[in-house]
């Protein structure tokens, strides 16, 4: 049975694209973005911490304060966002079998190899797209039902 889906990457991309688009030139409150992403402000702030620590965003306190991008959206690759949000967490969530089991002892290396190849493939695919690309695609399809891209390369090329 599958576990709960981790949405932090999608929320992080939404947040960064929102800052680049709707927030251009003004600080954006976490409440505003939380409403847009349909997540709680608490959950959003959990995602924002690593993005701030990595230097992608900054916050300004007080009246008229909020969140701002620190870099151009065309300079922020989705692979960078993935790496920040995902950290060292396993992509596949493969179980750690008992090293005392004759099969399990061998599976540890097999699982590590699979995990490494899957992670590398995800990172290669995400490196093809920036927050700017996501924003352009989202704005270009807002209100319409665009075809879902087959890959991030399709996303960038349309």
Number of C-alpha atoms within 10 A of each C-alpha: 3 5 6 6 6 9 12 17 17 14 22 22 19 20 26 27 24 22 23 21 16 13 19 13 11 15 19 22 19 19 16 14 23 19 12 13 17 11 14 14 17 12 13 21 14 12 19 24 13 18 20 16 11 13 11 21 18 18 17 13 11 7 6 10 13 18 22 23 26 13 12 12 20 14 13 20 19 25 18 18 24 19 14 18 21 15 11 8 9 13 13 12 11 12 10 12 14 13 12 8 10 9 11 16 14 13 17 16 11 12 18 14 12 13 17 14 12 15 15 12 12 13 17 13 14 19 18 17 22 24 23 21 21 21 22 17 16 18 12 12 12 10 8 9 7 11 7 8 12 8 11 17 14 12 17 16 10 10
